[in-house]
Amino acid sequence: MSYQEKRSLVNLVSVVLITAVYSAYMIQRYPEASPYSPEVFRFWGAFFLILIPVSIVARIVIYILFAIINAIATREEEPPITDERDRLIELKSAQMSLYVFTAGFVLAMVSLVADMPPSAMFIILICAGVVSEMVSDISQFYYYRRGF
């Protein structure tokens, strides 16, 4: 398995784990108020604003650990040069990820039109973000495996 394939799998697992652990921690703090109260909106705003730096820091730590463990286990380092194929794979996976997130965003807006509580919109946005990142990582793995 190539370094890029391993990196894609590590990114995929880290996206799922970070979001699941953070969501499990934060859902305990969900306010027991009306779905349209300011406390609920404040909760979701804090949820997103805290998720971003937590995710960034956790991914940096996971990526450093991956690089160290991979270097020890395989005695090879990260390829220093990316070629046109790597860039093309990144662009294709980013395009697919954008399509998925856009569909999730539209679905989140439909939930508001369908008179669902605002929490449904926020949950759909979070799920759309996670699924779009997963699609990006899976498509990168697929393209590297297929030999795009």
C-alpha positions in Angstrom: 0.0 0.0 0.0 1.4 3.4 -1.0 2.0 6.3 1.4 -0.9 8.2 -0.1 -3.3 5.3 0.4 -2.3 5.0 4.0 -2.6 8.7 4.6 -6.2 8.6 3.1 -7.2 5.8 5.4 -5.7 7.6 8.4 -7.6 10.8 7.5 -10.8 8.8 7.0 -10.5 7.2 10.5 -9.5 10.4 12.1 -12.5 12.4 10.7 -14.9 9.8 12.0 -13.3 9.4 15.4 -12.8 13.1 16.1 -16.4 14.0 15.1 -17.9 11.1 17.0 -15.9 11.7 20.2 -16.5 15.5 20.1 -20.2 15.0 19.3 -20.7 12.5 22.1 -19.0 14.9 24.5 -21.0 18.0 23.4 -24.4 16.3 23.1 -24.4 15.9 26.9 -24.4 19.7 27.1 -27.5 20.2 24.9 -29.8 22.7 26.5 -33.2 21.5 27.7 -35.1 24.4 26.2 -37.5 25.1 23.4 -36.0 24.2 20.0 -36.3 27.9 19.0 -34.7 29.4 22.1 -31.6 31.4 22.0 -29.8 28.8 24.2 -30.2 26.2 21.5 -28.7 28.5 18.8 -25.9 29.5 21.2 -25.2 25.8 21.7 -24.9 25.1 18.0 -22.8 28.2 17.4 -20.4 27.1 20.1 -20.5 23.5 18.8 -19.2 24.6 15.4 -16.7 27.2 16.7 -15.1 24.7 19.1 -15.2 21.8 16.6 -13.0 23.6 14.1 -9.9 24.2 16.3 -10.4 20.8 18.1 -10.5 19.1 14.7 -7.4 20.9 13.4 -5.3 20.2 16.5 -6.4 16.6 16.7 -5.6 16.1 13.0 -2.2 17.6 13.3 -1.4 15.3 16.2 -2.8 12.3 14.4 -0.9 13.1 11.2 2.4 13.5 13.2 1.9 10.2 14.9 1.1 8.6 11.6 4.3 9.9 10.0 6.4 8.7 12.9 4.8 5.3 13.1 4.9 4.9 9.4 8.6 5.9 9.3 9.4 3.4 12.0 7.4 0.5 10.6 8.3 0.9 6.9 11.6 2.8 7.1 10.3 5.1 4.4 9.5 8.8 4.6 6.7 10.9 3.0 7.3 11.5 -0.7 8.7 15.0 -0.9 7.4 15.7 -4.4 3.8 15.7 -5.6 3.4 15.2 -9.3 0.5 16.0 -11.7 -1.2 12.7 -10.9 -1.3 13.6 -7.2 -2.7 17.0 -7.9 -5.3 15.5 -10.3 -6.4 13.0 -7.6 -6.7 15.8 -5.1 -8.8 17.9 -7.4 -11.1 15.1 -8.3 -11.6 14.1 -4.7 -12.2 17.8 -3.7 -14.8 18.1 -6.5 -16.7 15.1 -5.3 -16.5 16.4 -1.7 -17.9 19.7 -2.8 -20.8 18.0 -4.6 -21.6 16.0 -1.4 -21.4 19.1 0.8 -23.5 21.2 -1.5 -26.2 18.5 -1.5 -26.1 18.4 2.3 -26.4 22.2 2.4 -29.4 22.1 0.2 -30.9 19.3 2.3 -30.3 21.5 5.4 -32.2 24.4 3.8 -35.0 22.0 2.8 -35.3 20.9 6.5 -36.0 24.6 7.4 -38.6 24.9 4.7 -40.2 21.6 5.8 -40.7 23.2 9.2 -38.3 21.0 11.1 -36.6 22.5 14.2 -33.3 24.4 13.6 -31.4 21.7 15.3 -32.1 19.4 12.3 -30.5 21.9 10.0 -27.3 22.1 12.2 -27.2 18.3 12.4 -27.5 17.9 8.7 -24.8 20.5 8.1 -22.4 18.6 10.5 -23.2 15.3 8.8 -22.8 16.8 5.4 -19.3 18.1 6.4 -18.3 14.8 7.8 -19.6 12.8 4.9 -18.0 15.2 2.4 -14.6 14.7 4.1 -15.2 11.0 4.1 -16.0 11.0 0.4 -12.8 13.0 -0.3 -10.7 10.5 1.6 -12.4 7.5 0.1 -12.1 8.8 -3.4 -8.4 9.6 -2.9 -7.9 6.1 -1.7 -9.8 4.7 -4.6 -8.0 6.8 -7.2 -4.6 5.9 -5.8 -5.5 2.2 -5.6 -6.9 2.3 -9.2 -3.9 4.0 -10.5 -5.7 7.1 -11.8 
